[in-house]
Amino acid sequence: MPGKKATGVRGMSPQATRGEAQPTSRASLWLNRIVLASGVTLVGLGLYQGSATIKARQVERLTVRGDVRHLDSEAIQARLAPRVADGFMAADLSGARQELESLPWVYEVNTRRRWPAEIEVTLVEQRPLARWGKSGYLNHEGEYFAADLDPLYAHLPILAGPAGKEVFLMRLYQMLADRLDGTDLSIKALSLDDLEQVAVQFDNGLSLLLGARDMSQRLARFVRLWDSALPTAAVAKIDLRYEHGAAVTFQDEDLVIQATVNGGRDDGQRRQ
């Protein structure tokens, strides 16, 4: 009929058309969700399988590096074998470091994984600067480590004192060595007794008693005395446990003088 407006598809109302579009949209949405879930599952399965493969990968090479002379690389590898037996990723590197650092002559241990199947261990050996009594050495930080005495280090000075005084004695030794650098004296032994009295033995046989306090001042006094007209070749012991002076004992035990640094006598002073 002329003038009548067409509405929708012939024979179907607009409501019916919209009613068919809704099921189609819902089906597409569910299909997308299924595809996405399947993709996530496949990715997760792939990651799991890859992770399982990596975890199952065994260590094919164990490398020990470091400029060491007191450690046997083969013995180190044998000691590390149980720590890496569970595989490349499961290897107990922290435990390996702690175990190796507990060994004599080991100062520091670094471990790392190198893809695809190598464990690398780098050892830093202790660097002894002094012997500690007859039981071991002190390293450059004054830390004690027990080790059999090596003839290679027989020339090192011997430090001895109560437990816990290792760092103090190492620092004192370094200070003394530095202050005596301009003399012909070389420290052979340095000791601290239970009263914290310090004694020094030099390689020429001279004994030096420094007492328990004022180390820097007493050492300066000793250097001035040593550089004076004192017949050093005949001196056996110098006792600086005085407030201002020193007692000098010569190799002839019957000859003893007690003098201040300027050459005067200093009788009757209390030693500390």
C-alpha positions, 0 to 999 in steps of 0.5 A: 500500500502506498505510503506504508513504511517497511519494517524489518525482513519480510514476514519477520518482526524486528524482535525476532531478528534480534532474538536470533542474533543473541544465541550466535554472539553467545556461541562465539564468546564461548568458543573464544573462551575455549580457545583461550583456555586451551592456549593457556593450558598448552602454554602451561603444559609446555612450561611445565615440561620445559621446567621438568626437562631443565630440572632433570638436566644433570651436571655434565661438567664441574670446573674448579678454578683459582690460583691455589697451591695448598688445595687439590682440585680433584679432591675438591671435585670429589667433595662437591659431587654430592652437592650437584648430584640432584641436577643442574638447577637443584645443585646446592651451591650455597651448601657447597660454598659453606663446605669449601670455606670451612677447609684450611687454606680456603679464604673465599669461594664463588660458585655459578651455573654456566649454561647448559650444564656446567657448575663453575667453582672459583677458589681464593686461597688464604694469604698468610701474613704471620704464623699464629703460635704453632697451630696456624696462620693469620691472614691479611685481615688478622683472621686465624685459620688452622693449617699445617705449617708450610716451610714456604712460610717459615720466614713469617713472624710468629704472633702469639697471644690469648684467643680473640687478640688475633686482629689486635696483634696483627694491627700492632705488628703492621704498625711496628713494622711500618715504624721500624721500616727505616731501621735495620730491625726485622720482627721475628716474633710478637707476643701478648701475655695475659696481662696484655704486656707486649714483647717483641723479638727481632731477628738479630736476637734483640728483645724489646719489652713495650708493656701494656700501654702508650705503644706509639710513644714508647716505640718512638722512644725506642727508635730515638734510642736505637738511632743514638750512640747506643752500641746496638751490636752489644744490646740484648734487651731493651725494656721500655716499661717506664714512664720516660726512660728505658732499661738496656741490658747488654749481652754481657749480663752483668752490664745493665744501664737504666737511662732516659732517652736524653742519656740521663739516669732514670732510676726507680721508675715503675714498669707497666 
